[in-house]
Amino acid sequence: MLRRDAGIRLLTNSNPLINTGLHDRYTAYLESKWYAEEKKEEDYSEDSGVSSVRNVNVSVTGTVTTPAASYKNLWGLLAKDEFTSGDPYTVREISETPLDSDMTSENKGMPLYFKDLRDNNYIIFRGFIEGLSENISPSWTEENYIGRSEPVFIYERATRDISFTLKLFPQTKGELAPIYQKLNRLTSLCYPEYQKDENLNSKVRMKPPLVKFRLGELFGSENNEMLGFIKSLSYTYDDGSPWETKQGKRVPKYILASITFQVIHMEVPSLDFARTNRFGDTSGENNKYQFYGINAVEGVGVGAE
C-alpha cells in the first residue's frame, strides 16, 4: 500500500511544464516542498524508506524527476496558503460581508448561503445537494349546506417550504473546523436571540431567527434572497464516514445536513407574482418578487414574450 505522500510518476518527461496532465501536476505537488511541510504538520512519518520516485523513475529512465519549484505556476489554481486553508468559500468566515459579484460569478460555482437577520451575518456553504424538493400546500375549508350534496369550498391560505440535504466533507485539513463552525451557526438558527427591549423597560424578549436563503437563481437571486426560517434541521453522521483523529478535532468528516426551509414571501403572493410587468410598471422594480429567482432576473411569467 502506498502512502498518500508517496510520489508516483507514470510519464517520464522530467519537465513539469511539459507534462500538463492532471496526474503529473498532482504528482509534482506531492513531491514539492510545500507538501513536505504539510506532512510534517500532520505528523506523517518520513522514515519508511519507500520512494516510488526512485523505484519507478530510476528503473525506467535512469534519472530522478526534479520536483516542481512552484506549485502555483504548475497547477495554476491556488497558492500555498490557499491550498493549506482550503476552498475560499468553505473557509470563509461567518461575517456581515456580503458576496460580491465576482463570488457569485459562473466560474465560482453555485451560490448557497443563509443570511442571519439577527445580526446580518452570511453563512456560506460549499457542498453537494441531494433530494431537493419544494412543497406548496393550499388550504381550503368546507362549508356544508342542507340539501346540497357537495360542500362549498372556501380558500384560506397556502404555505410553501423547501427541503434538501446538504452533503459536507472537508477536502483539506483547513476546511474541517470552518464546516463545523458553520454547522454550529446553522443550528443556532433554530433558537432565538435574547435581547433587552428598550420599549418595555429593558425586559428581555426573544428575537426570532429569521433568515434569508439563496440557492443559485432557483430560490432567491442576487440581492434578493428568499425570506423565511428553518422549519426543521437534522444531521446524519454516516456510518462509513472517516473521523479526524487529531486531539481536539475528533469528529466525523462526512456530514449530511437535512434542512427544511419555511418560506415567508416578502410580499403577499398572488397571481401578480407570475406577471412580468406588474401594475403597468415597465422598469422591472415591481417584478423582483417572484416565486423563483430566475423569473425576477429574466422576467419570465404570464404575459412574457
PEFENSUL-V686271 format. One record per residue. N is the residue number from 0. SS is DSSP state (A for helix, B for strand, O for the rest). PSI is psi in radians with two decimals (none if undefined). NEAR is the number of other C-alpha atoms within 8 Angstrom. Layout:
BEGIN
[[N/SS/PSI/NEAR] [N/SS/PSI/NEAR]]
END
This chain:
BEGIN
[[0/O/2.28/2] [1/O/2.41/5] [2/O/2.80/5] [3/O/-0.35/4] [4/O/0.11/8] [5/O/2.05/12] [6/O/2.36/11] [7/O/2.17/8] [8/O/2.03/11] [9/O/-0.47/5] [10/O/2.52/6] [11/O/-0.10/9] [12/O/2.23/8] [13/O/-0.13/7] [14/O/1.92/7] [15/O/-0.34/13] [16/O/-0.34/6] [17/O/-0.75/6] [18/O/1.57/10] [19/O/0.08/8] [20/O/2.67/6] [21/A/-0.67/6] [22/A/-0.82/7] [23/A/-0.71/12] [24/A/-0.71/13] [25/A/-0.67/9] [26/A/-0.78/11] [27/A/-0.64/13] [28/A/-0.77/12] [29/A/-0.57/11] [30/A/-0.09/13] [31/O/2.89/12] [32/A/-0.65/6] [33/A/-0.72/8] [34/A/-0.57/10] [35/A/-0.67/10] [36/A/-0.69/8] [37/A/-0.70/9] [38/A/-0.76/11] [39/A/-0.74/9] [40/A/-0.60/7] [41/O/0.14/6] [42/O/0.59/6] [43/O/2.48/7] [44/O/2.38/7] [45/O/0.29/5] [46/O/0.31/4] [47/O/-0.38/5] [48/O/0.00/5] [49/O/2.29/5] [50/O/1.76/8] [51/A/-0.39/10] [52/A/-0.83/13] [53/A/-0.79/9] [54/A/-0.64/8] [55/A/-0.96/11] [56/A/-0.71/15] [57/A/-0.73/11] [58/A/-0.47/8] [59/A/-0.82/7] [60/A/-0.26/8] [61/O/0.01/7] [62/O/2.69/6] [63/O/2.25/10] [64/O/2.33/10] [65/O/2.22/5] [66/O/2.62/9] [67/O/2.51/11] [68/O/-0.44/5] [69/O/1.93/6] [70/A/-0.72/13] [71/A/-0.74/10] [72/A/-0.60/6] [73/A/-0.87/10] [74/A/-0.60/9] [75/O/0.40/7] [76/O/-1.02/5] [77/O/2.58/8] [78/O/2.99/8] [79/A/-0.86/9] [80/A/-0.54/6] [81/A/-0.71/10] [82/A/-0.72/10] [83/A/-0.68/10] [84/A/-0.78/12] [85/O/-2.92/13] [86/O/2.29/9] [87/O/-0.46/8] [88/O/-0.55/8] [89/O/-0.73/12] [90/O/-0.01/12] [91/O/2.29/8] [92/O/2.65/5] [93/O/2.04/9] [94/B/3.03/9] [95/O/-0.08/8] [96/O/2.04/6] [97/O/2.91/6] [98/O/2.30/7] [99/O/3.06/6] [100/O/-0.55/6] [101/O/-0.65/7] [102/O/-0.39/7] [103/O/0.21/11] [104/O/2.93/8] [105/A/-0.68/6] [106/A/0.03/4] [107/A/-0.09/8] [108/O/-2.80/7] [109/O/2.10/8] [110/O/2.15/9] [111/B/1.88/11] [112/B/2.83/11] [113/B/2.51/11] [114/B/2.00/11] [115/B/1.96/14] [116/O/-0.08/10] [117/O/-0.58/9] [118/O/0.17/6] [119/O/0.52/9] [120/B/2.50/11] [121/B/2.34/13] [122/B/1.82/13] [123/B/2.28/13] [124/O/2.63/10] [125/O/1.98/8] [126/O/-2.95/8] [127/B/2.32/7] [128/B/2.38/9] [129/B/2.47/8] [130/B/0.69/7] [131/B/2.19/9] [132/B/2.74/7] [133/B/2.37/8] [134/B/2.13/7] [135/B/2.14/8] [136/B/1.69/7] [137/B/2.60/9] [138/B/2.20/8] [139/B/2.50/9] [140/B/2.68/8] [141/B/2.45/8] [142/B/2.12/8] [143/O/2.49/8] [144/O/2.51/6] [145/O/2.31/4] [146/O/-0.05/4] [147/O/2.15/7] [148/O/-0.28/4] [149/O/2.39/5] [150/O/2.79/9] [151/B/2.31/7] [152/B/2.29/8] [153/B/2.14/8] [154/B/2.39/8] [155/B/-1.01/8] [156/B/-3.12/7] [157/B/2.53/8] [158/B/2.71/8] [159/B/2.30/11] [160/B/2.78/11] [161/B/2.35/12] [162/B/2.48/12] [163/B/2.84/12] [164/B/2.23/12] [165/B/2.07/12] [166/B/2.09/12] [167/B/2.38/13] [168/B/2.21/9] [169/O/2.30/11] [170/O/-0.29/6] [171/O/2.88/10] [172/A/-0.46/9] [173/A/-0.17/11] [174/A/-0.28/14] [175/A/-0.92/11] [176/A/-0.79/8] [177/A/-0.63/12] [178/A/-0.79/13] [179/A/-0.53/8] [180/A/-0.69/8] [181/A/-0.62/12] [182/A/-0.64/8] [183/A/-0.74/8] [184/A/-0.66/9] [185/A/-0.72/9] [186/A/-0.63/9] [187/A/-0.33/8] [188/O/-0.07/13] [189/O/-0.02/11] [190/O/2.71/8] [191/O/3.03/10] [192/B/2.37/9] [193/B/2.17/8] [194/B/2.71/8] [195/B/2.31/8] [196/B/1.98/10] [197/A/-0.38/7] [198/A/-0.13/5] [199/A/0.79/6] [200/O/0.68/6] [201/O/0.46/8] [202/B/2.56/8] [203/B/2.25/8] [204/B/2.80/8] [205/B/2.38/8] [206/B/2.02/9] [207/O/2.60/8] [208/O/1.13/13] [209/O/2.55/11] [210/B/2.85/13] [211/B/2.50/13] [212/B/2.49/14] [213/B/2.35/15] [214/B/1.72/12] [215/O/-2.34/11] [216/O/0.36/11] [217/O/-0.99/10] [218/B/1.81/13] [219/O/2.99/15] [220/B/-3.08/15] [221/O/2.20/6] [222/O/0.35/4] [223/B/1.07/8] [224/O/2.96/11] [225/B/2.22/13] [226/B/2.56/12] [227/B/-2.69/13] [228/B/2.83/13] [229/B/2.00/12] [230/B/-0.67/9] [231/B/2.65/9] [232/B/2.23/11] [233/B/2.54/7] [234/B/2.42/8] [235/B/2.22/8] [236/B/1.82/9] [237/O/2.44/8] [238/O/-0.50/4] [239/O/0.10/4] [240/O/2.37/9] [241/O/2.72/7] [242/B/2.55/8] [243/O/2.33/9] [244/O/-0.07/7] [245/O/2.35/6] [246/O/2.34/5] [247/O/-0.15/4] [248/O/0.50/8] [249/O/1.49/9] [250/O/2.80/7] [251/B/2.53/10] [252/O/-0.36/12] [253/B/2.02/12] [254/B/2.37/12] [255/B/2.02/12] [256/B/1.96/12] [257/B/2.11/13] [258/B/2.34/13] [259/B/2.14/12] [260/B/2.11/12] [261/B/2.13/11] [262/B/2.34/12] [263/O/1.91/9] [264/O/2.49/9] [265/O/-0.43/7] [266/O/2.56/5] [267/O/2.10/5] [268/O/2.54/7] [269/O/-2.97/6] [270/A/-0.47/6] [271/A/-0.45/7] [272/A/-0.37/11] [273/A/0.07/11] [274/B/2.61/13] [275/O/-0.89/12] [276/O/1.47/10] [277/A/2.49/10] [278/A/0.47/5] [279/A/0.19/5] [280/O/2.13/9] [281/O/0.02/7] [282/O/-0.35/5] [283/O/-0.09/9] [284/A/-0.65/7] [285/A/0.05/10] [286/A/0.03/13] [287/O/-0.33/9] [288/O/1.75/9] [289/O/2.92/10] [290/O/-0.51/8] [291/O/2.49/10] [292/A/-0.64/14] [293/A/-0.53/12] [294/A/-0.67/11] [295/A/-0.55/13] [296/A/-0.80/8] [297/A/-0.28/6] [298/O/0.80/10] [299/O/2.33/11] [300/O/-2.95/10] [301/B/2.22/7] [302/O/-0.03/6] [303/O/2.54/8] [304/O/none/2]]
END
